[in-house]
Amino acid sequence: MEFLEGRIFIDSKLPGVPPERRRAIYRATAKTLASIHSANVDMIGLGKYGRRDNYCRRQIERWARQYIASTAEGKPASNPKMFRLIDWLRQNIPPEDSSGVAAGIVHGDFRIDNLVFHPTEDRVIGILDWELSTLGNQMSDVAHCCLPYTVVIGQNKHLDAGFEVTGIPEGIPSQAEFLDDYCSASGNPWPAKVWKFYVAFALFRGASICTGIYNRWLLGNASGGERARYVGNHANELINFAMDFIARKSVLPENPPSVAQADAKQFGNGNKIQNILDERGRFVPSQRVLELRNKLIKFMEDYIYPNEKEFEKLAQSDARWTIHPEEERLRELARKEGLWNLWIPFDSAARARKLIFGEGPNSISDGGRDLLFGAGLSNLEYGYLCEIMGRSFWAPQIFNCSAPDTGNMEVLLRYGNKEQLEEWLIPLLEGKIRSAFAMTEPQVASSEATNIECSIKRQGDSYIINGNKWWTSGAMDPRCRVLIVMGKTDFSAAKHKQQSMILVDIKTPGVHIKRPLLVFGFDDAPHGHAEISFENVCVPAKNILLGEGRGFEIAQGRLGPGRLHHCMRLIGAAERGMQLMAERALSRKAFGKFIAQHGSFLSEMAKCRIELERTRLLVLEAADQLDRLGNKKARGTIAMAKVAAPNMALKVLDMAIQVHGAAGFSTDTVLSHLWATARTLRVADGPDDVHLGTIAKLELQRAKL
């Protein structure tokens, strides 16, 4: 019931609004709807707000019954076309409706006149009329919002045809452009194949509602008064619009406008953007993501690849635990280029903004804050960019997108309080400090978090930490300032309530870095992997994350986006291997001909490409499910990606090493380092056996159902 000082646009044509601002208003509408639809209902406590499956099927039956009840006594008379429309809808329900994969928060009556805009700025500050909200198929919201393109519903005796017939008012985007804005912001797929159903469904529901209102008007108890006189006409006209709409051959272009423009640009001027899964598949990046990807590729070619040998040279020297001056320069340049913190999911960014700056979801931040919180990408969108960074061992840290910092920042974004965010998250986002995650212990099998033995005991206003950790990646970096330590605060509690996570300043007395560990001979300087002992380390009680006994819960939440980033980077590492393999095969002769002319090589290279492409699809699917369904429901596909990606990358890199011969084992190429990193991820990212167990258990659960 909060009062909002703002504007409401009753007429979707936006009369009196300058054309250039109409576009901004419609774009804000699309982004606001995408923001609602992107909410993780389980995380915000709305997981039981409604049934997620068969939303449209249930709605069809509900409103069909309503229509029959409203016309039962002939007041008004039923329309035979309505029953033909109902039959058509029942036969054309999209598959995603029954599975619930498109489910989430549904507003139920989302349209431009139910939005409150800022008094002077073209942004949404409030959303009205939530009485029809529930969980369900979100495309029904999108179609309802798009009805003005098909029919303009007003208070006149008859309805007017929509914008697509009468002409789109100047400045207002086309329906395809509006949908493109929505899909780009939400990460949802382009709905060309199902759009006819959703619009017809919206018109059908409107016709049933209008019939009910008219029935009550005839009985003398309609709340709309005399305005309800014409809704009987409106009901039949909506039915006619629906029947005409489903009779149309085509209702949307096959691809969104941004993809069509990107393809035209690519093939017209030789643009370097690789056309990823273009019109042949559903994973089509938006124009915005394509532009970021192109910018990232250029940055890699101009700055990262040329400096790899310089970075490696320092990492092999006596000064290897120092930072190369060029790295700091490139980090600043990446930030200025808008290629900074691209990994941050928009929902996590929204929570942090609210806690730190007191901003609402629609607040406009200054440029510095916007840089801190990335580009507002979904996990799927970031996947296309993370892959590019994975082509070089050095690249992710240049863009502040490297592990373990991303996982640690994600923990703070999702679970940290305001004080913790201000003290540790902001410096991490700014790139002023780095971090490490201390979980693995040398004396126990740490792949099972419940085995952890490190103790975190409460003592007054402090916690005392004792234990040994190893493979604490990043702790050797001279910029590392904070450790997230996992230990047990209550050894007698329930199995999954014993663990807690706490923030530890690495300079706290009692924190001893014992040695750097080698990964197949690589110490990964200056990043490093440390063995650390904690001897009576005294940490303020305020440093506990989320509360005692919440460590396992946080660890499970952390297993989503951050862990999937490894898979995305492995796709890039494999692509680098394919590139080097091809270059070597085309330039190196053996037994009288180029390696590329040997049939055995051609066969193996083709198999590598097949493995790479199907793994890429699996990783993109996992990212998409992570966006739409959340960590828990996407865990099966994420587990598949975690098994498939490192094994695929190892196969491709092994083949590339083989083609290079003895040079492949050396540090003269990046192959050996990429291979070593990929091999560790079959353990460091959770052992294959654990992921395979998860996949198998989910499969058996489905079989029982």
LOTILUM-344396 format. One record per residue (C-alpha): x, y, z; residue number from 1. Coordinates in steps of 0.5 Angstrom, whole numbers, plus 2048, in hexadecimal, padded with zeros to 3 digits. Example, Ala and Ser with C-alpha at 12.3 -4.5 7.8 and 13.67 -1.06 7.14 Angstrom:
2
819,7F7,810,1;
81B,7FE,80E,2;
***
This chain:
705
800,800,800,1;
806,805,7FF,2;
805,80B,7FC,3;
809,80C,7F6,4;
80A,813,7F3,5;
80A,812,7EB,6;
807,811,7E5,7;
802,80C,7E2,8;
800,80B,7DA,9;
7F9,809,7D9,10;
7FA,809,7D2,11;
7FF,804,7CF,12;
800,809,7C9,13;
803,80E,7CE,14;
800,814,7CB,15;
803,81A,7CD,16;
80A,817,7CE,17;
810,819,7C9,18;
811,813,7C4,19;
818,812,7C7,20;
816,811,7CE,21;
810,80C,7CC,22;
816,807,7CA,23;
819,808,7D1,24;
812,807,7D4,25;
811,800,7D1,26;
818,7FE,7D2,27;
817,7FF,7D9,28;
811,7FB,7D9,29;
814,7F5,7D6,30;
81A,7F6,7DB,31;
815,7F6,7E1,32;
812,7F0,7DF,33;
818,7EC,7DD,34;
81A,7EE,7E4,35;
814,7EB,7E8,36;
815,7E5,7E3,37;
81C,7E4,7E5,38;
81B,7E4,7ED,39;
81D,7DE,7F0,40;
816,7DC,7F4,41;
819,7D7,7F8,42;
81F,7DB,7FB,43;
81A,7E1,7FC,44;
815,7DC,800,45;
810,7DC,7FA,46;
811,7D5,7F8,47;
80A,7D2,7FB,48;
806,7D9,7F8,49;
803,7D4,7F3,50;
803,7CE,7EE,51;
809,7CF,7E9,52;
807,7C9,7E4,53;
801,7C9,7DF,54;
7FF,7D1,7E0,55;
7FC,7D2,7DA,56;
7F8,7CB,7DA,57;
7F5,7CD,7E0,58;
7F4,7D4,7DE,59;
7F0,7D2,7D8,60;
7EC,7CD,7DC,61;
7EA,7D2,7E1,62;
7E8,7D8,7DC,63;
7E5,7D3,7D8,64;
7E0,7D1,7DE,65;
7E0,7D8,7E0,66;
7DD,7DA,7D8,67;
7D8,7D4,7D9,68;
7D5,7D6,7DF,69;
7D5,7DE,7DD,70;
7D1,7DB,7D7,71;
7CD,7D6,7DA,72;
7C6,7D9,7DA,73;
7C7,7DD,7D3,74;
7C9,7E4,7D7,75;
7CD,7E5,7D2,76;
7CD,7DF,7CD,77;
7D3,7DB,7CC,78;
7D7,7DC,7C6,79;
7D8,7D5,7C2,80;
7DF,7D8,7C0,81;
7E1,7D8,7C7,82;
7E1,7D1,7C8,83;
7E5,7D0,7C1,84;
7EA,7D4,7C4,85;
7EA,7D0,7CB,86;
7EB,7CA,7C7,87;
7F1,7CD,7C3,88;
7F4,7CF,7C9,89;
7F4,7C9,7CD,90;
7F7,7C5,7C7,91;
7FD,7CA,7C6,92;
7FF,7CB,7CD,93;
807,7CC,7CD,94;
80B,7C6,7D0,95;
80E,7CB,7D5,96;
808,7CC,7D8,97;
807,7C5,7DB,98;
80E,7C4,7DD,99;
80E,7CB,7E1,100;
815,7CD,7DE,101;
812,7D4,7DC,102;
80F,7D5,7E3,103;
810,7DA,7E8,104;
80D,7E0,7EA,105;
807,7E2,7E6,106;
804,7E9,7E7,107;
7FD,7E7,7E4,108;
7FB,7EE,7E1,109;
802,7F1,7DF,110;
801,7F7,7DA,111;
804,7FE,7DA,112;
7FE,802,7DD,113;
7FF,7FD,7E3,114;
806,800,7E4,115;
808,807,7E8,116;
80E,80A,7E4,117;
813,80F,7E8,118;
810,817,7E7,119;
815,819,7E3,120;
81A,813,7E1,121;
817,80D,7DC,122;
818,808,7E1,123;
813,803,7E5,124;
813,805,7EC,125;
80C,800,7EE,126;
808,7FB,7EB,127;
801,7FB,7ED,128;
7FB,7F6,7ED,129;
7FE,7EF,7F0,130;
7F7,7EC,7F1,131;
7F8,7E7,7EC,132;
800,7E5,7ED,133;
802,7DE,7EE,134;
807,7D9,7EC,135;
806,7D7,7E5,136;
808,7D7,7DD,137;
80B,7DE,7DD,138;
80A,7DF,7D5,139;
803,7E0,7D7,140;
805,7E7,7DA,141;
809,7E9,7D4,142;
803,7E7,7CF,143;
7FE,7EB,7D4,144;
803,7F1,7D4,145;
804,7F1,7CC,146;
7FC,7F1,7CB,147;
7FC,7F8,7C8,148;
800,7F6,7C2,149;
7FA,7F1,7C1,150;
7F4,7F5,7C4,151;
7F3,7FB,7C7,152;
7EE,7FA,7CD,153;
7EB,801,7CF,154;
7E4,803,7D2,155;
7E1,804,7CB,156;
7DB,800,7C8,157;
7E0,7FC,7C4,158;
7E7,7FA,7C4,159;
7EC,7FD,7C0,160;
7F1,7F9,7BC,161;
7F8,7F9,7BF,162;
7FF,7FD,7BD,163;
801,7F8,7B8,164;
7FA,7F9,7B4,165;
7F9,800,7B5,166;
801,802,7B5,167;
806,803,7BA,168;
806,80A,7BE,169;
80C,80D,7BC,170;
812,80B,7C1,171;
80E,805,7C4,172;
812,7FF,7C2,173;
80F,7F9,7BE,174;
80D,7F3,7C1,175;
813,7EF,7BF,176;
817,7F5,7C2,177;
813,7F5,7C9,178;
814,7ED,7C9,179;
81B,7EE,7C7,180;
81C,7F3,7CD,181;
819,7EE,7D2,182;
81C,7E8,7D0,183;
823,7EB,7D0,184;
822,7ED,7D7,185;
81F,7E7,7DA,186;
823,7E2,7D6,187;
81D,7DE,7D4,188;
81D,7DB,7CD,189;
81A,7DF,7C7,190;
812,7DC,7C7,191;
811,7DC,7BF,192;
80E,7D5,7BF,193;
80A,7D6,7C5,194;
808,7DD,7C4,195;
801,7DC,7C1,196;
7FF,7D8,7C7,197;
800,7DD,7CC,198;
7FD,7E3,7C8,199;
7F7,7DE,7C7,200;
7F7,7DC,7CE,201;
7F7,7E3,7D1,202;
7F1,7E5,7CC,203;
7ED,7DF,7CE,204;
7EE,7E1,7D6,205;
7EC,7E8,7D4,206;
7E6,7E6,7D1,207;
7E4,7E1,7D6,208;
7E5,7E7,7DC,209;
7E1,7EC,7D7,210;
7DB,7E7,7D7,211;
7DB,7E6,7DE,212;
7DB,7EE,7DF,213;
7D5,7EE,7DA,214;
7D1,7E9,7DD,215;
7D2,7EC,7E4,216;
7D0,7F3,7E1,217;
7CA,7F0,7DE,218;
7C8,7ED,7E5,219;
7C9,7F4,7E7,220;
7CF,7F3,7EC,221;
7D5,7F5,7E7,222;
7DA,7F9,7EB,223;
7DC,7FD,7E5,224;
7D5,800,7E4,225;
7D3,803,7DD,226;
7DA,802,7DB,227;
7D8,7FA,7DB,228;
7D3,7FB,7D6,229;
7D8,7FA,7D0,230;
7DC,7F4,7D3,231;
7D7,7EF,7D0,232;
7D9,7F2,7C9,233;
7E0,7F2,7CB,234;
7E0,7EB,7CD,235;
7DE,7E8,7C6,236;
7E3,7ED,7C3,237;
7E8,7EA,7C7,238;
7E6,7E3,7C4,239;
7E6,7E6,7BD,240;
7ED,7E9,7BE,241;
7F0,7E2,7C1,242;
7ED,7DE,7BB,243;
7F0,7E3,7B6,244;
7F7,7E3,7BA,245;
7F7,7DB,7BA,246;
7F5,7DB,7B2,247;
7FB,7DF,7B1,248;
801,7DB,7AD,249;
806,7DF,7B1,250;
806,7E3,7B7,251;
80D,7E5,7B9,252;
814,7E4,7B5,253;
818,7DE,7B6,254;
81E,7E2,7B9,255;
81E,7E8,7BE,256;
81F,7EF,7BA,257;
826,7EF,7BE,258;
828,7E8,7BB,259;
826,7EA,7B4,260;
82A,7F1,7B5,261;
830,7ED,7B8,262;
830,7E8,7B2,263;
82F,7EE,7AD,264;
835,7F1,7B0,265;
839,7EB,7B0,266;
838,7E9,7A9,267;
838,7F0,7A6,268;
83F,7F3,7A9,269;
843,7ED,7AB,270;
842,7EE,7B3,271;
846,7E9,7B7,272;
840,7E7,7BB,273;
83F,7E0,7BB,274;
838,7DE,7B9,275;
836,7D9,7BF,276;
831,7D5,7BE,277;
82D,7D9,7BA,278;
826,7D8,7B7,279;
827,7D1,7B7,280;
827,7D1,7BF,281;
823,7D4,7C5,282;
82A,7D6,7C8,283;
82A,7DD,7C4,284;
82E,7E3,7C8,285;
82B,7E9,7C8,286;
82E,7EF,7C4,287;
831,7F2,7CB,288;
834,7EC,7CC,289;
837,7EB,7C5,290;
83A,7F2,7C6,291;
83D,7F0,7CD,292;
840,7EA,7CA,293;
843,7EE,7C4,294;
846,7F3,7C8,295;
849,7ED,7CD,296;
84C,7EA,7C7,297;
84F,7F0,7C4,298;
852,7F1,7CB,299;
855,7EA,7CC,300;
858,7EB,7C5,301;
85B,7F2,7C6,302;
85D,7F1,7CE,303;
85D,7EA,7D1,304;
860,7E5,7CB,305;
866,7EA,7CA,306;
867,7EA,7D2,307;
867,7E3,7D3,308;
86E,7E2,7D3,309;
870,7E8,7D7,310;
86B,7E6,7DC,311;
86E,7DF,7DC,312;
875,7E1,7DC,313;
874,7E5,7E3,314;
870,7DF,7E5,315;
876,7DA,7E4,316;
87B,7DF,7E7,317;
87D,7E1,7EF,318;
878,7E6,7EF,319;
873,7E2,7ED,320;
86F,7E4,7F3,321;
86E,7EB,7F1,322;
869,7EE,7EC,323;
86B,7F0,7E5,324;
86A,7F7,7E4,325;
867,7F6,7DD,326;
861,7F2,7E1,327;
85F,7F8,7E5,328;
85F,7FC,7DF,329;
85B,7F7,7DB,330;
856,7F7,7E1,331;
855,7FE,7E1,332;
854,7FE,7D9,333;
84F,7F8,7DA,334;
84B,7FC,7DF,335;
84B,802,7DA,336;
849,7FE,7D4,337;
843,7FB,7D8,338;
845,7F4,7D9,339;
846,7F4,7E0,340;
842,7EF,7E5,341;
83E,7ED,7DF,342;
83D,7E6,7E3,343;
838,7E9,7E8,344;
831,7E7,7E8,345;
82C,7ED,7E8,346;
828,7EA,7ED,347;
82E,7EA,7F2,348;
830,7F1,7F0,349;
829,7F3,7F2,350;
829,7F0,7F9,351;
830,7F4,7FA,352;
82E,7FA,7F7,353;
828,7FA,7FC,354;
82C,7F9,802,355;
832,7FD,800,356;
82F,803,7FD,357;
828,802,7FF,358;
826,802,7F8,359;
81F,7FF,7F6,360;
81F,7FA,7F0,361;
81E,800,7EB,362;
823,805,7EE,363;
828,808,7E9,364;
82F,808,7EC,365;
834,80C,7EA,366;
83A,80A,7E5,367;
83E,807,7EA,368;
839,803,7ED,369;
837,800,7E7,370;
83E,7FE,7E5,371;
83F,7FA,7EC,372;
839,7F6,7EB,373;
83A,7F4,7E4,374;
836,7F4,7DE,375;
82F,7F1,7E1,376;
830,7EB,7DD,377;
82D,7E4,7DE,378;
831,7DE,7DF,379;
82F,7DC,7D8,380;
831,7E2,7D5,381;
838,7E2,7D9,382;
839,7DB,7D6,383;
83B,7DE,7CF,384;
840,7E3,7D2,385;
843,7DE,7D8,386;
845,7D9,7D2,387;
849,7DF,7CF,388;
84D,7E0,7D5,389;
84E,7D9,7D6,390;
853,7D9,7D0,391;
858,7DC,7D4,392;
85B,7DA,7DB,393;
85C,7E1,7DD,394;
855,7E4,7DA,395;
850,7E3,7DF,396;
854,7E7,7E5,397;
855,7ED,7E0,398;
84D,7EE,7DF,399;
84C,7EC,7E7,400;
849,7E6,7E5,401;
84E,7E1,7E8,402;
84D,7DB,7ED,403;
84C,7DB,7F3,404;
84B,7E2,7F3,405;
844,7E2,7EF,406;
842,7DC,7F4,407;
844,7E0,7FA,408;
840,7E6,7F7,409;
83A,7E2,7F6,410;
83A,7E0,7FD,411;
83A,7E7,7FF,412;
835,7E9,7FA,413;
830,7E4,7FC,414;
832,7E3,804,415;
836,7E9,806,416;
833,7EE,80B,417;
834,7F6,809,418;
83A,7F6,80E,419;
83D,7F0,80B,420;
83C,7F3,804,421;
83F,7FA,805,422;
845,7F7,808,423;
847,7F1,803,424;
842,7F1,7FD,425;
843,7F8,7FB,426;
84B,7F8,7FB,427;
84A,7F1,7F7,428;
845,7F4,7F2,429;
84A,7FA,7F1,430;
850,7F5,7F0,431;
854,7F8,7F6,432;
855,7F2,7FA,433;
854,7EA,7F8,434;
851,7E4,7FC,435;
852,7DD,7FD,436;
84D,7D7,7FF,437;
850,7D3,805,438;
84C,7CC,805,439;
850,7C6,803,440;
854,7C3,809,441;
85A,7BE,808,442;
858,7B9,80D,443;
850,7B8,80B,444;
84D,7B6,804,445;
84A,7BD,803,446;
846,7BC,7FD,447;
841,7BA,803,448;
840,7C1,806,449;
83D,7BD,80D,450;
844,7BA,80E,451;
848,7C1,80F,452;
84B,7C1,816,453;
84E,7C9,816,454;
84A,7CC,81D,455;
847,7D2,81D,456;
845,7D3,825,457;
842,7D9,828,458;
845,7DD,82D,459;
842,7E3,82F,460;
841,7E8,82A,461;
846,7E4,826,462;
847,7DD,822,463;
84E,7D9,823,464;
850,7D5,81D,465;
854,7CF,81D,466;
856,7CB,817,467;
85A,7C9,811,468;
858,7CB,80A,469;
85B,7CA,803,470;
85A,7CB,7FC,471;
858,7D2,7FE,472;
858,7D5,7F7,473;
85A,7DC,7F7,474;
85D,7DD,7FE,475;
864,7DE,7FB,476;
862,7E4,7F7,477;
865,7EA,7FB,478;
85E,7EE,7FA,479;
85A,7E8,7FE,480;
857,7EB,804,481;
851,7E7,806,482;
850,7E0,807,483;
849,7DC,807,484;
84A,7D7,80C,485;
846,7D1,80D,486;
846,7CD,813,487;
841,7CA,819,488;
83E,7CE,81E,489;
83A,7C9,821,490;
83D,7C2,820,491;
837,7BF,824,492;
832,7C2,81F,493;
82E,7BE,81A,494;
833,7BC,814,495;
831,7C2,810,496;
831,7C7,815,497;
838,7C7,818,498;
83B,7CB,813,499;
83C,7D2,812,500;
840,7D7,80E,501;
843,7DD,811,502;
847,7E3,80E,503;
84F,7E3,810,504;
854,7E9,80F,505;
85A,7E5,80C,506;
85E,7E9,810,507;
85B,7E7,817,508;
860,7E4,81C,509;
860,7DD,81B,510;
85F,7DC,814,511;
865,7D9,811,512;
866,7D8,80A,513;
86B,7D1,80A,514;
86C,7D0,803,515;
86A,7D1,7FC,516;
867,7CB,7F8,517;
869,7C8,7F1,518;
864,7C6,7EC,519;
868,7C1,7E7,520;
86E,7C6,7E9,521;
86A,7CC,7E8,522;
86A,7D1,7EE,523;
865,7D6,7EA,524;
869,7DC,7ED,525;
867,7E1,7EF,526;
860,7DE,7F0,527;
863,7D7,7F4,528;
860,7D2,7F8,529;
862,7D2,7FF,530;
862,7CD,805,531;
860,7D2,80B,532;
85F,7D0,812,533;
85B,7D4,817,534;
85D,7D4,81E,535;
859,7D7,823,536;
856,7DD,81E,537;
852,7E2,821,538;
84D,7E5,81D,539;
847,7E9,81F,540;
840,7E6,81F,541;
83D,7EB,81A,542;
841,7E7,815,543;
83D,7E1,815,544;
839,7E0,80E,545;
831,7DF,80F,546;
832,7DC,816,547;
835,7D6,819,548;
833,7D0,816,549;
832,7D3,80F,550;
838,7D1,80C,551;
836,7CB,808,552;
830,7CF,806,553;
834,7D4,803,554;
839,7CF,800,555;
833,7CC,7FC,556;
831,7D3,7FA,557;
838,7D4,7F8,558;
838,7CE,7F3,559;
834,7D1,7EE,560;
837,7D7,7EA,561;
83E,7D7,7EC,562;
83F,7D0,7EB,563;
83C,7D0,7E4,564;
841,7D6,7E2,565;
846,7D1,7E2,566;
842,7CD,7DD,567;
841,7D3,7D9,568;
849,7D4,7D9,569;
84A,7CD,7D7,570;
846,7CE,7D1,571;
84B,7D4,7CF,572;
851,7D0,7D1,573;
84F,7CA,7CC,574;
84E,7D0,7C7,575;
855,7D2,7C8,576;
857,7CB,7C7,577;
854,7CA,7C1,578;
856,7D0,7BE,579;
85E,7CF,7C0,580;
85D,7C7,7BD,581;
85A,7CA,7B6,582;
860,7CF,7B6,583;
865,7CA,7B7,584;
862,7C4,7B3,585;
862,7C9,7AD,586;
869,7CC,7AE,587;
86D,7C5,7B0,588;
86F,7BF,7AB,589;
870,7B8,7AD,590;
871,7B2,7A9,591;
871,7B7,7A3,592;
86B,7BB,7A4,593;
867,7BF,7A8,594;
864,7BC,7AE,595;
85E,7BF,7AC,596;
85E,7BB,7A6,597;
85E,7B4,7AA,598;
858,7B1,7AB,599;
859,7AF,7B2,600;
859,7B6,7B4,601;
853,7B8,7B0,602;
84F,7B3,7B4,603;
851,7B5,7BB,604;
851,7BC,7B9,605;
84A,7BB,7B7,606;
848,7B7,7BD,607;
84B,7BD,7C2,608;
846,7C2,7BE,609;
840,7BD,7BF,610;
842,7BC,7C7,611;
843,7C4,7C8,612;
83D,7C6,7C4,613;
838,7C1,7C8,614;
83C,7C3,7CF,615;
83A,7CB,7CD,616;
833,7C9,7CC,617;
833,7C5,7D3,618;
836,7CB,7D7,619;
832,7D0,7D3,620;
82C,7CC,7D5,621;
82E,7CC,7DD,622;
82F,7D3,7DD,623;
828,7D4,7DA,624;
825,7D0,7DF,625;
829,7D3,7E5,626;
826,7DA,7E2,627;
81F,7D7,7E2,628;
81E,7D2,7E7,629;
824,7D3,7EC,630;
829,7CF,7EF,631;
825,7CA,7F2,632;
821,7C8,7EC,633;
827,7C9,7E7,634;
82C,7C4,7EB,635;
82B,7BE,7E7,636;
82D,7C2,7E0,637;
832,7C6,7E4,638;
835,7BF,7E6,639;
835,7BD,7DF,640;
839,7C3,7DD,641;
83E,7C2,7E2,642;
840,7BB,7E0,643;
83F,7BC,7D9,644;
843,7C3,7D8,645;
84A,7C1,7DB,646;
84A,7BA,7D8,647;
849,7BD,7D1,648;
84E,7C3,7D2,649;
853,7BD,7D4,650;
852,7B9,7CE,651;
852,7BF,7CA,652;
859,7C2,7CD,653;
85C,7BB,7CD,654;
85B,7BB,7C6,655;
85E,7C2,7C5,656;
864,7C0,7C9,657;
865,7BA,7C5,658;
865,7BE,7BE,659;
86A,7C2,7C1,660;
86E,7BC,7C3,661;
874,7BE,7C8,662;
872,7C5,7C8,663;
86B,7C4,7CB,664;
86E,7C2,7D1,665;
872,7C8,7D2,666;
870,7CF,7D5,667;
872,7D2,7CE,668;
86A,7D1,7CC,669;
864,7D2,7D1,670;
862,7CB,7D0,671;
865,7C7,7D6,672;
863,7CD,7DB,673;
85C,7CC,7D8,674;
85C,7C5,7D8,675;
85E,7C5,7E0,676;
859,7CA,7E1,677;
854,7C5,7DE,678;
856,7BF,7E1,679;
855,7C2,7E8,680;
84E,7C4,7E7,681;
84C,7BD,7E7,682;
84E,7BD,7EF,683;
84E,7C5,7F1,684;
847,7C6,7EE,685;
844,7C0,7F1,686;
847,7B9,7F0,687;
843,7B6,7E9,688;
841,7B0,7EE,689;
83D,7B5,7F2,690;
83A,7B8,7EC,691;
838,7B1,7E9,692;
835,7AF,7EF,693;
830,7B5,7EF,694;
82E,7B4,7E8,695;
82D,7AD,7E9,696;
829,7AE,7EF,697;
824,7B3,7EC,698;
823,7AE,7E6,699;
821,7A9,7EB,700;
81C,7AE,7EE,701;
819,7B0,7E7,702;
818,7A8,7E6,703;
815,7A7,7ED,704;
810,7AD,7EB,705;
***
